[in-house]
Amino acid sequence: MRTRRLGNSDLEITPLGFGAWAIGGGDWAFGWGSQDDRDSIATIREALDLGINWIDTAPVYGLGRSEEVVARALEGVTRRPFVFTKCGRVWDEHREIGKRLRASSIRAECEASLRRLKVDRIDLYQIHWPEPDEDLEEGWTECARLKEEGKVRWIGVSNFSVAQLERACRIAPVTSLQPPYSMLRRDIEAEILPTCAARGIGVLAYSPMASGLLTGTWTKARHDGLPDDDWRKSKNPLFQEPRFSRNLEVVEVLRGIATARGVAVGAVALAWVLANPAVTAAIVGARRPGQFADHVAAADLHLAPGELAAIARAVA
């Protein structure tokens, strides 16, 4: 699979990466329902076999569980992928999640991630959310210090605004930004993507299939049967009516394109994201073997002008 250079780094990454949010399972504020770790490990290894060379995780995904599962999946793997993780979210003994960007917290989080991932150095360390905003400079300065010390190779951010990117850049170069981006959520096109392009900041788009909504596997019955510990049921506006039903109409347009091209619906959604020249790569979540294989075609799928126009009409 071809690769792309990520921002100012020396990391050559595949256009698709494995997203490890969902494999954190349920039993936390933004969980995806129950998850079998054996399925998670098999799915990660399948993605690697398909040529994917990076994994994106975070401590808060499953409150440590996702990072631990990633480490288990990489045991004995000869061609190890790049491993990206994050900081800025912590939790207490009651599993309540807090927001921290103080230097001492970030350093402790980094050490904990190194232990859970069983690595000597993290390939890309990212501030997960710019909260509390008043501690942004302190947090980013500590990330830069961790890079200087060799605990992390490169440093990036996630969910930052243009103003927050500018503040960070005054302290140390930003290798990458991880924003939400899909055909159903395009707000970053106006200012954030042009800023990243101008500054040479790599973009790792998360939720490119709108938290699974654009995979073509959703029905009203499946929607109504979402378990209570799946965050999409109550916290994701794309899954709330009447928006959910309108989004399914968009999916049917993608299905027509996918059928004509001989690919999965999700691959069309991913190809749309990758078509934006400011986007370096997209993060693809999968929970069971067989799911990731459906999406790999997106890496080489170039949508025709007529197909892009049909999608634009459907989204509008």
Wavefront OBJ file of the C-alpha trace (Angstrom):
o trace
v 0.000 0.000 0.000
v 1.334 3.441 -0.897
v 2.265 5.800 1.924
v 2.172 9.514 2.653
v 4.513 11.625 4.768
v 2.843 12.846 7.972
v 3.407 16.568 8.409
v 6.942 17.545 9.435
v 7.811 14.025 10.586
v 9.751 11.185 9.011
v 6.719 8.898 9.344
v 5.535 7.434 6.053
v 2.031 6.216 6.836
v -0.623 4.356 4.877
v -3.732 6.358 3.837
v -5.770 4.300 6.279
v -4.903 3.575 9.889
v -6.494 1.331 12.495
v -8.603 3.257 15.000
v -8.717 1.619 18.423
v -11.521 3.653 20.036
v -14.260 1.038 19.725
v -12.128 -1.841 20.983
v -12.100 -0.107 24.365
v -15.545 -1.677 24.738
v -18.318 -0.426 26.988
v -18.456 0.481 30.673
v -17.157 4.005 30.201
v -18.695 7.320 29.138
v -18.002 6.990 25.393
v -17.980 3.208 25.050
v -19.266 1.241 22.070
v -20.863 -1.630 23.948
v -19.411 -4.979 24.976
v -16.310 -6.127 23.114
v -14.403 -9.407 23.006
v -10.656 -8.732 23.271
v -9.950 -11.815 21.139
v -11.936 -10.247 18.322
v -10.042 -6.983 18.789
v -6.656 -8.690 18.570
v -7.650 -10.691 15.497
v -9.007 -7.550 13.817
v -5.821 -5.559 14.457
v -3.677 -8.351 13.063
v -5.914 -8.611 10.026
v -5.472 -4.887 9.374
v -1.702 -5.288 9.576
v -1.827 -8.228 7.181
v -3.726 -5.991 4.757
v -0.833 -3.503 4.780
v -1.906 -0.949 7.396
v 1.159 0.456 9.157
v -0.211 2.589 12.002
v -2.606 2.303 14.920
v -4.271 5.196 16.712
v -5.399 4.707 20.299
v -5.754 6.696 23.533
v -5.593 5.973 27.265
v -9.209 7.022 27.760
v -10.526 4.443 25.275
v -11.876 1.894 27.698
v -9.892 3.612 30.476
v -6.633 1.883 29.615
v -8.134 -1.194 27.976
v -7.572 -0.159 24.358
v -3.851 0.487 24.837
v -3.448 -2.839 26.627
v -5.249 -4.723 23.846
v -3.076 -3.023 21.218
v 0.017 -4.199 23.092
v -1.307 -7.762 23.185
v -2.106 -7.662 19.464
v 1.468 -6.587 18.641
v 3.171 -9.331 20.646
v 5.346 -11.318 18.285
v 4.575 -9.102 15.274
v 7.708 -8.827 13.124
v 6.829 -5.715 11.123
v 5.519 -3.552 13.916
v 3.277 -0.632 12.967
v 3.633 2.916 14.221
v 1.630 3.412 17.414
v -0.048 6.748 18.084
v -1.696 7.626 21.382
v -2.850 10.678 23.309
v -2.966 12.582 26.585
v -5.198 15.074 28.351
v -7.933 12.779 29.667
v -7.632 11.035 33.037
v -10.025 9.093 35.242
v -10.494 8.341 38.926
v -11.432 5.275 40.935
v -15.093 5.919 40.107
v -14.295 5.876 36.359
v -15.151 9.552 36.151
v -13.187 11.242 33.347
v -11.370 14.516 33.971
v -9.602 17.054 31.753
v -5.917 17.670 32.444
v -3.177 19.540 30.576
v -0.830 20.317 33.435
v 2.746 19.235 32.832
v 2.860 16.771 35.721
v -0.295 15.032 34.506
v 0.904 14.723 30.921
v 4.216 13.259 32.026
v 2.446 10.723 34.241
v 0.050 9.850 31.416
v 2.940 9.319 29.009
v 4.699 6.971 31.411
v 1.467 5.027 31.945
v 0.912 4.722 28.176
v 4.472 3.488 27.651
v 3.810 0.755 30.230
v 0.430 -0.261 28.831
v 1.657 -0.276 25.234
v 4.893 -2.022 26.245
v 7.038 0.260 24.102
v 10.137 2.337 24.787
v 8.933 5.263 22.700
v 5.587 6.455 21.317
v 5.659 7.286 17.606
v 3.106 10.127 17.774
v 1.889 11.648 21.043
v -1.174 13.872 20.766
v -3.095 16.191 23.046
v -6.547 14.619 22.860
v -8.607 17.732 23.608
v -7.478 21.340 24.236
v -9.072 21.394 27.658
v -8.702 23.212 29.973
v -7.877 25.872 27.406
v -5.895 27.958 29.896
v -3.422 25.089 30.344
v -2.833 24.531 26.624
v 0.587 26.191 26.560
v 1.798 24.288 29.613
v 0.607 20.991 28.178
v 2.138 21.534 24.754
v 5.434 22.645 26.282
v 5.552 19.369 28.207
v 4.811 17.385 25.054
v 7.755 19.125 23.377
v 9.913 18.260 26.372
v 8.924 14.586 26.133
v 9.978 14.661 22.485
v 13.339 16.176 23.376
v 13.839 13.418 25.952
v 13.075 10.720 23.371
v 10.000 9.329 25.093
v 7.967 10.243 22.011
v 9.125 10.670 18.411
v 6.668 13.310 17.190
v 3.920 15.401 18.755
v 0.502 16.370 17.462
v -2.889 17.577 18.586
v -6.530 16.629 18.239
v -9.724 18.693 18.141
v -7.843 22.020 18.084
v -9.229 25.203 16.558
v -7.151 27.418 14.280
v -6.453 29.804 17.155
v -5.297 26.948 19.361
v -3.079 25.598 16.591
v -1.447 29.007 16.279
v -0.808 29.128 20.023
v 0.799 25.699 19.966
v 2.953 26.510 16.932
v 4.486 29.439 18.782
v 5.938 26.945 21.276
v 6.886 23.959 19.115
v 6.042 22.630 15.641
v 2.800 20.659 15.359
v 3.288 17.453 13.378
v -0.395 16.637 12.964
v -3.972 17.514 13.765
v -6.645 14.903 14.331
v -10.099 16.395 13.621
v -13.494 14.790 12.962
v -14.201 14.820 9.230
v -16.720 13.100 7.009
v -19.228 14.067 4.333
v -21.721 14.507 7.175
v -19.426 16.751 9.200
v -17.511 19.259 7.093
v -16.989 22.273 9.366
v -13.173 21.959 9.246
v -13.120 22.754 5.521
v -13.545 26.507 5.984
v -10.504 27.349 8.117
v -8.832 24.358 9.761
v -7.858 22.372 6.660
v -6.460 25.431 4.814
v -4.425 26.340 7.908
v -2.982 22.838 8.158
v -2.123 22.853 4.452
v -0.404 26.224 4.720
v 1.603 25.217 7.785
v 2.505 21.722 6.621
v 0.549 20.084 9.433
v -0.576 16.536 8.678
v -4.268 15.728 9.056
v -5.516 12.425 10.465
v -9.276 12.460 9.942
v -11.247 10.617 12.591
v -14.811 9.327 12.244
v -14.521 9.442 8.410
v -17.447 7.019 8.230
v -19.413 9.028 10.798
v -18.981 6.538 13.649
v -20.036 3.683 11.393
v -23.141 5.366 10.006
v -21.679 5.502 6.472
v -20.756 1.820 6.316
v -24.099 0.870 4.773
v -24.925 -1.576 7.559
v -27.423 0.538 9.485
v -31.198 0.163 9.560
v -33.895 1.686 11.716
v -34.182 -1.600 13.608
v -30.457 -1.710 14.365
v -30.587 1.912 15.469
v -33.476 1.254 17.859
v -31.648 -1.758 19.278
v -28.472 0.076 20.283
v -27.425 -0.941 23.809
v -27.402 1.691 26.513
v -23.607 1.507 26.839
v -23.087 2.509 23.192
v -22.335 6.256 23.198
v -24.003 6.762 19.818
v -27.415 6.063 21.315
v -27.594 9.319 23.267
v -24.449 11.382 22.604
v -23.945 11.362 18.818
v -26.234 13.849 17.010
v -25.840 12.009 13.695
v -27.758 9.106 15.212
v -30.629 11.196 16.550
v -33.892 11.540 14.673
v -34.867 13.052 12.307
v -31.234 13.433 11.287
v -30.567 9.695 11.396
v -33.222 8.916 8.785
v -31.961 11.698 6.508
v -28.430 10.333 6.808
v -29.631 6.911 5.690
v -30.808 8.568 2.465
v -27.227 9.721 1.876
v -26.044 6.169 2.481
v -28.295 4.911 -0.309
v -26.538 7.226 -2.761
v -23.199 5.835 -1.595
v -24.557 2.336 -1.999
v -25.317 2.990 -5.653
v -21.756 4.187 -6.262
v -20.309 1.279 -4.285
v -22.307 -1.269 -6.234
v -21.177 0.185 -9.551
v -17.555 0.188 -8.405
v -17.637 -3.234 -6.785
v -16.571 -1.962 -3.356
v -18.131 -1.630 0.085
v -20.203 1.437 0.971
v -17.710 2.454 3.649
v -14.894 2.493 1.100
v -16.750 5.177 -0.863
v -17.120 7.293 2.287
v -13.412 6.919 3.023
v -12.398 7.707 -0.546
v -14.406 10.931 -0.305
v -12.389 11.997 2.768
v -9.053 11.015 1.221
v -9.889 13.012 -1.916
v -9.283 16.235 0.016
v -5.619 17.144 -0.613
v -5.248 18.557 2.904
v -6.010 15.151 4.458
v -3.019 12.877 5.003
v -4.893 9.792 6.163
v -8.118 8.537 7.712
v -8.656 6.541 10.888
v -10.786 3.438 10.404
v -12.321 1.630 13.341
v -13.183 -2.072 13.260
v -14.248 -4.490 15.967
v -14.412 -7.906 14.324
v -12.362 -9.813 11.736
v -13.587 -9.186 8.220
v -14.659 -5.585 8.806
v -11.400 -3.857 7.940
v -10.993 -5.751 4.689
v -14.109 -4.050 3.330
v -12.465 -0.647 3.647
v -8.979 -1.178 2.219
v -10.165 -0.490 -1.334
v -10.570 3.177 -0.364
v -6.789 3.663 -0.467
v -6.831 3.375 -4.269
v -10.382 4.466 -5.040
v -10.631 7.766 -6.915
v -14.182 9.074 -7.187
v -15.216 10.521 -10.530
v -16.574 14.103 -10.801
v -20.074 12.773 -11.417
v -19.900 10.604 -8.292
v -18.667 13.514 -6.188
v -21.487 15.669 -7.544
v -24.081 13.014 -6.659
v -22.726 12.842 -3.122
v -22.784 16.634 -2.837
v -26.433 16.734 -3.869
v -27.359 14.024 -1.390
v -25.568 15.708 1.489
v -27.096 19.095 0.640
l 1 2 3 4 5 6 7 8 9 10 11 12 13 14 15 16 17 18 19 20 21 22 23 24 25 26 27 28 29 30 31 32 33 34 35 36 37 38 39 40 41 42 43 44 45 46 47 48 49 50 51 52 53 54 55 56 57 58 59 60 61 62 63 64 65 66 67 68 69 70 71 72 73 74 75 76 77 78 79 80 81 82 83 84 85 86 87 88 89 90 91 92 93 94 95 96 97 98 99 100 101 102 103 104 105 106 107 108 109 110 111 112 113 114 115 116 117 118 119 120 121 122 123 124 125 126 127 128 129 130 131 132 133 134 135 136 137 138 139 140 141 142 143 144 145 146 147 148 149 150 151 152 153 154 155 156 157 158 159 160 161 162 163 164 165 166 167 168 169 170 171 172 173 174 175 176 177 178 179 180 181 182 183 184 185 186 187 188 189 190 191 192 193 194 195 196 197 198 199 200 201 202 203 204 205 206 207 208 209 210 211 212 213 214 215 216 217 218 219 220 221 222 223 224 225 226 227 228 229 230 231 232 233 234 235 236 237 238 239 240 241 242 243 244 245 246 247 248 249 250 251 252 253 254 255 256 257 258 259 260 261 262 263 264 265 266 267 268 269 270 271 272 273 274 275 276 277 278 279 280 281 282 283 284 285 286 287 288 289 290 291 292 293 294 295 296 297 298 299 300 301 302 303 304 305 306 307 308 309 310 311 312 313 314 315 316
